[in-house]
Structure formats: structure tokens, C-alpha cells
């Protein structure tokens, strides 16, 4: 009885399985088949959307293209720009050993800051020697002044002797004439006339002696005055030497003439520096400018004073400036003379003529915060015509 039930149940399950197998493909095909009501042409609005997108793209692109045309063709610009600055090179004017070097390479220094000290010992001694020479020359001048004073007194004495001799001679002439007249009228003796005549001759000789002494004293004054002039020249020479020694002493201290940055410092403490050989260089921090090398075809649109936009290669910020000047000459190879003085003209002419590039000096007006100018940096420069 149990076996019959089990068999009947198994036969029923097998029959149900065979009955359900053909129906599954039909259901799968029905699921894959599209609905005939849904099949047809797409709506018109779906075809218009791509056209509208294309028109909008064209409308937006035209102004952008026009702006790009004005920026790259209408406004002069160049990628060939260079940051430049003045470099102050300082060569010692006196030789010696470096005893102080308070700066380091790339250090910022202010105008007047000490850069280097050369051993001042020899130059201090030179100043002392020059001052001693001045004192010696002044002493010589004072000695001559004293001699002049004495000589002036001597001249006064000699002049008094001349005056006395002249008075005596005048009296003697009158006395001799009077006794001569008496002798001629036989009112006096001949001996007395002869005696007064002899006295007159003595008075004349005394006057000549006094006059000679006065002349000699006056000439001595001229000699002393010449010596005084020589002493003054010696004082002036010694003073000039002292001033030069002081200048050389001051030159042992080298200070910065500008605000800037010490660059490429190779000197070391203890080095010996010579006159005229560069020992230290400072980049003037207040002298930065740019040279933009524009093609000659763009020069007609560049005027002095035009604003300039500067973009350094290493920064995104825009540096502002303006055109300060335009170069008036560049090197022309054909103009170089040969040994005979004639121009060397290159006979080769290429089919493509490259435009020459002319330097345009750009003065910097404003540097954004965070931008560090370095001489030699490259930049893109765009001129904005006014």
C-alpha cells in the first residue's frame, strides 16, 4: 500500500515536469519581443537638441576666438623677455688683506652697510707720517716768519743810518761850500776849505755804505719771502699727502653704494685683494627692469607709456609695467668692415625673411606679493596699446 502511494506520487511529479518544460521558451520569447505599440519614429524635440547645442557652442566660441585674435595678433606680445638689473661691482682702491667680511652670499644689504674691511695698519701709519710732515713744514714757515721780523727791524735800522748819513752829507756840502767861498774871498784859510772838502767826501762814502746795507737788507727780505713761499708749498704738499693718506685709510672700509643683494661672493676672510680687481658685487634691488625683444613688425603698435602685462615663467601672478623706451639700433652683420674698411655684405639671401627683434625697455610699476625678481629670468610680455 505504501509502495503504491510512493510510486503514484513520483509518476505525478514526472508528468508535471514534462508539462512545464515547453512553456519556458515561450515566456522568454515573449519577454524579448518589443511592444508593437512602442515601436516608431523618435519625437521631433529630440532631433532639435543637438542642433541647439551646436549653435550655442558656435555663439560662445566666436567671441572667444575674437578675443584670442585681439590678444595674440592685435596686441604686441613676445615670449622673449628678460629680467635685468644693474650690478655694482666694487674693486678695492687699496691693496691689503681682508680682516673683516660681515656679509654672506645672497644677503640683502642697505646703502651704507659695511661689506669688507682691508687691513688699515699701513694706511694709519701713512696718515701719521703725513701729519708729522705738515708739522715740520709749519715749523719751517714759522722760523722764516721770525727771520722776516728780524730782517724788517734791520731794514728799519739801516734806513735810519741812511737818513743820518744823508743829513750829515747835506751839512757837509753846505759847510764845504761856505768855506770854499771864504777861501776865494780870502776871508778864510785854504786849509779849512780843504778840510771841509775831505769831510764831505767821508760823508758821501758813509751815505753810500748805509745805502748798500739798506739794499742788502731789502734783498734779504726778498730771499726770506721766497723761502716763505717754499715753506707754504711744503705745507700744502704735506697737507695733500695727509689728505690722500686719510682717503686711502677710508678706502679700507668698503660699503654698499646701493640697496641690493650680495651676489657670487668668492672673497674669504684673510684673502689678499689687489687694486682694481673686483672683489664683491651687489645687485641693485631698485634697478630691476625688463627687456622685451619684439619683432620689428610689432613696433608700429608700441608707444612709450603703453601699459605692459608681464608673466614670469615661474609665477602665475601678473607683474605690471609700462614701456619706458625703445632701442634705436641693433647689430647689423653686413655693416662690419673688412681689413680695407669696406662693408662685408653677405651675398646669400634666403626666401624666408625673418623679422628682426628690437629691445623694448619695460619699467616695472608693481610687483605682486610673493614674486621674487631675479636678473636673467625669462618672461612673456604683452603690450596693451592705449
C-alpha positions in Angstrom: 0.0 0.0 0.0 2.9 2.4 0.9 4.9 1.4 -2.1 1.8 2.1 -4.4 1.4 5.7 -2.9 5.1 6.5 -3.4 5.1 5.3 -7.0 1.9 7.3 -7.8 3.5 10.4 -6.3 6.7 10.0 -8.3 4.8 9.5 -11.6 2.8 12.7 -10.9 5.9 14.8 -10.4 7.5 13.5 -13.6 4.3 14.3 -15.5 4.2 17.9 -14.1 7.9 18.4 -15.0 7.4 17.5 -18.7 4.3 19.6 -18.8 6.1 22.8 -17.6 9.3 22.5 -19.9 7.8 23.7 -23.3 6.2 26.8 -21.6 9.6 28.4 -20.5 10.9 29.2 -24.0 7.6 30.8 -24.9 7.7 33.0 -21.9 11.3 34.0 -22.7 10.5 34.9 -26.3 7.5 37.0 -25.1 9.8 38.9 -22.8 12.4 39.7 -25.6 9.8 40.8 -28.2 9.2 44.6 -28.3 5.8 46.0 -27.9 4.4 46.9 -31.3 2.8 50.0 -29.9 6.1 51.4 -28.7 8.0 50.9 -32.0 8.1 54.1 -34.2 10.0 57.3 -35.2 11.7 59.4 -32.3 10.0 62.7 -31.4 11.0 66.0 -33.1 12.2 67.6 -29.9 15.0 65.0 -29.6 16.3 65.9 -33.0 16.4 69.7 -32.2 18.5 69.4 -29.0 21.8 68.6 -30.8 21.3 71.5 -33.2 20.7 73.9 -30.3 23.8 72.7 -28.6 25.9 73.2 -31.7 24.5 76.7 -32.2 25.2 77.6 -28.6 28.8 76.3 -28.9 29.4 78.4 -32.0 27.9 81.6 -30.4 30.2 81.2 -27.4 33.2 80.3 -29.5 33.0 83.3 -31.8 33.6 86.0 -29.1 36.3 83.8 -27.6 38.0 83.5 -30.9 37.8 87.3 -31.4 39.3 87.9 -28.0 42.1 85.5 -28.8 42.7 87.2 -32.1 43.0 90.6 -30.4 45.2 89.2 -27.7 47.7 87.4 -29.9 47.5 89.4 -33.1 46.2 92.8 -32.2 48.2 93.4 -29.0 52.0 93.1 -29.4 53.5 90.3 -27.3 56.6 88.3 -27.0 57.8 85.3 -25.1 61.4 86.6 -25.4 61.5 88.8 -22.3 64.4 89.0 -19.8 64.5 90.5 -16.3 67.6 92.7 -15.9 69.2 94.7 -13.2 72.3 96.8 -12.6 75.2 95.1 -10.9 77.5 97.3 -8.9 81.0 95.8 -9.0 83.4 97.0 -6.3 87.1 96.7 -6.8 89.3 97.8 -3.9 91.2 101.1 -4.4 93.8 100.0 -1.9 95.6 96.7 -1.6 95.7 94.6 1.5 94.4 91.6 3.5 90.7 91.2 4.3 90.3 91.4 8.0 86.5 91.8 8.2 83.8 90.3 6.0 80.5 90.8 7.7 78.3 89.7 4.8 77.4 86.4 3.2 76.4 85.4 -0.4 72.9 86.5 -1.5 72.5 88.6 1.7 70.4 91.8 1.4 72.3 94.9 2.4 71.2 98.5 2.7 73.0 101.5 1.3 76.0 102.3 3.5 76.2 98.9 5.1 79.8 97.6 5.7 80.8 94.9 3.2 84.5 94.4 3.7 87.5 95.8 5.7 91.0 95.7 4.4 93.9 95.8 6.9 94.3 99.5 7.8 97.6 99.4 9.7 99.9 100.7 6.9 97.4 103.4 6.0 97.1 104.6 9.6 100.9 104.9 9.7 100.9 106.8 6.4 98.4 109.3 7.9 100.7 109.8 11.0 103.8 110.4 8.8 101.9 112.9 6.7 100.7 114.8 9.8 104.3 114.9 11.0 105.5 116.3 7.7 102.8 119.0 8.0 104.1 120.0 11.4 107.7 120.1 10.2 106.7 122.3 7.2 104.8 124.6 9.5 107.8 124.9 11.9 110.0 125.9 8.9 107.5 128.5 7.9 107.4 129.9 11.5 111.2 130.1 11.5 111.2 132.0 8.3 108.5 134.4 9.7 110.8 135.1 12.6 113.7 135.8 10.3 111.5 138.2 8.3 110.6 140.0 11.5 114.2 140.4 12.4 115.1 141.5 8.9 112.4 144.1 8.9 113.9 145.6 12.0 117.3 145.5 10.4 115.9 147.4 7.4 114.5 150.0 9.7 117.9 150.4 11.4 119.6 150.6 8.0 117.1 153.2 6.8 117.8 155.3 9.9 121.6 155.1 9.1 120.9 156.2 5.6 118.9 159.1 6.8 121.6 160.1 9.3 124.3 159.8 6.6 122.2 161.9 4.2 121.7 164.6 6.8 125.5 164.6 7.6 126.3 164.8 3.9 123.9 167.7 3.4 125.5 169.6 6.3 129.0 168.8 5.0 128.1 170.0 1.5 126.9 173.3 2.9 129.9 173.6 5.2 132.3 172.9 2.3 130.6 175.4 0.1 130.8 178.1 2.8 134.5 177.6 3.5 135.2 177.5 -0.3 133.5 180.9 -0.7 135.5 182.3 2.3 138.8 181.0 0.8 138.1 182.5 -2.5 137.4 185.9 -0.9 140.5 185.4 1.3 138.3 185.6 4.3 139.1 182.1 5.4 142.1 179.8 5.1 142.6 177.3 2.3 143.4 174.6 4.8 139.9 174.9 6.3 138.3 174.7 2.9 140.4 171.6 2.1 139.4 170.0 5.5 135.7 170.6 4.9 136.1 169.1 1.4 137.7 166.0 2.8 134.9 165.7 5.4 132.4 166.0 2.6 133.9 163.0 0.8 133.8 161.0 4.0 130.1 161.8 4.4 129.4 160.8 0.9 131.2 157.4 1.4 129.2 156.9 4.7 125.9 157.5 2.8 126.9 155.0 0.2 127.7 152.4 2.8 124.4 153.0 4.6 122.5 152.7 1.3 124.3 149.5 0.4 123.5 148.0 3.8 119.8 149.0 3.3 119.7 147.5 -0.2 121.3 144.2 1.1 118.7 144.0 3.9 115.9 144.6 1.4 117.2 141.8 -0.8 117.4 139.6 2.2 113.8 140.2 2.7 113.1 139.0 -0.8 115.1 135.9 -0.1 113.2 135.2 3.0 109.8 135.8 1.2 110.9 133.2 -1.4 111.7 130.8 1.4 108.4 131.5 3.0 106.6 130.7 -0.3 108.6 127.4 -0.5 107.6 126.6 3.1 103.9 127.3 2.2 104.3 124.9 -0.8 105.8 122.3 1.5 102.9 122.7 3.9 100.4 122.4 1.0 102.2 119.3 -0.3 102.3 117.7 3.1 98.6 118.5 3.6 97.8 116.9 0.3 99.7 113.8 1.2 97.9 113.7 4.6 94.6 114.0 2.8 95.5 111.3 0.4 96.6 109.1 3.2 93.3 109.7 5.0 91.4 108.9 1.8 93.3 105.6 1.5 92.6 104.8 5.1 88.9 105.4 4.5 89.0 103.2 1.4 90.0 100.2 3.6 86.3 100.1 4.6 84.1 99.1 1.6 80.4 99.9 2.0 77.4 99.2 -0.2 76.6 102.1 -2.5 73.0 100.8 -3.1 70.3 98.7 -1.6 70.7 95.3 -3.0 71.9 91.7 -2.8 75.4 90.5 -2.5 75.9 88.1 -5.3 78.6 85.5 -6.3 80.7 86.2 -3.2 84.0 84.5 -3.6 86.2 86.5 -1.3 87.0 85.0 2.0 88.4 86.3 5.3 92.1 86.5 5.1 92.3 86.8 1.3 94.7 89.5 -0.2 93.0 91.8 -2.6 94.7 94.0 -5.2 93.8 97.4 -6.5 91.3 97.4 -9.4 90.4 93.7 -9.2 86.7 93.0 -8.5 86.2 91.6 -5.0 82.5 91.9 -4.3 79.3 92.6 -6.4 75.9 93.9 -5.3 72.7 93.7 -7.4 70.8 97.0 -7.2 67.4 96.0 -5.8 65.9 99.3 -7.0 67.0 98.9 -10.6 65.1 95.9 -11.9 63.5 96.3 -15.4 62.7 94.0 -18.3 63.9 94.0 -21.9 61.3 92.6 -24.3 62.6 91.7 -27.7 59.7 92.4 -30.1 59.6 91.7 -33.8 60.0 94.7 -35.9 56.6 94.1 -37.4 55.1 95.0 -34.0 56.9 98.2 -33.3 54.3 100.3 -35.0 51.8 99.4 -32.3 54.1 100.1 -29.4 54.4 103.6 -27.9 56.3 104.9 -25.0 54.0 104.8 -21.9 51.9 101.9 -23.1 50.9 99.5 -20.2 52.5 96.1 -20.2 51.5 92.8 -18.7 54.3 90.6 -17.6 54.1 87.0 -16.8 57.3 85.4 -15.4 57.9 81.8 -16.3 57.9 80.6 -12.7 54.9 82.6 -11.4 51.2 82.9 -12.2 50.8 86.4 -10.9 50.8 89.3 -13.4 53.6 91.9 -13.0 52.5 95.4 -14.1 54.8 97.8 -16.0 54.9 100.2 -18.9 57.0 100.9 -22.0 59.9 103.2 -20.9 61.9 103.4 -24.2 62.5 101.6 -27.5 66.0 100.8 -28.7 67.2 102.8 -31.7 69.7 100.4 -33.0 70.7 96.7 -33.2 73.7 94.9 -34.6 73.8 94.6 -38.4 76.3 91.9 -39.5 76.5 93.3 -43.0 77.8 96.6 -41.7 81.0 95.1 -40.2 84.0 96.4 -42.1 86.8 94.3 -43.5 90.5 95.0 -43.4 90.1 97.6 -46.1 87.3 99.4 -44.3 84.7 98.2 -46.7 81.4 96.7 -45.6 81.1 92.9 -45.7 77.8 92.1 -47.5 76.5 88.6 -47.3 75.6 87.6 -50.9 73.2 84.8 -49.7 69.5 85.7 -49.5 67.0 83.2 -48.2 63.5 83.0 -49.5 62.1 83.5 -46.0 63.0 86.7 -44.3 62.9 86.6 -40.5 61.8 89.8 -38.7 64.5 91.4 -36.6 63.9 91.7 -32.9 64.3 95.1 -31.3 64.8 95.6 -27.5 62.0 97.4 -25.7 62.7 98.7 -22.2 59.9 97.9 -19.8 59.8 99.7 -16.4 58.2 97.8 -13.6 55.3 99.6 -11.9 54.1 97.0 -9.4 55.3 93.5 -8.3 52.7 91.2 -6.7 53.4 89.9 -3.3 55.3 86.6 -3.4 57.0 87.3 -6.7 60.8 87.4 -6.4 62.6 89.2 -9.3 65.9 87.6 -10.3 68.1 89.1 -13.0 68.1 86.8 -16.0 64.6 85.3 -15.6 62.5 84.9 -18.7 59.1 86.3 -19.1 56.2 86.8 -21.5 55.4 90.4 -22.2 52.1 91.8 -23.7 51.7 95.4 -24.6 48.3 97.0 -24.2 48.1 99.9 -26.6 46.4 102.9 -25.2 
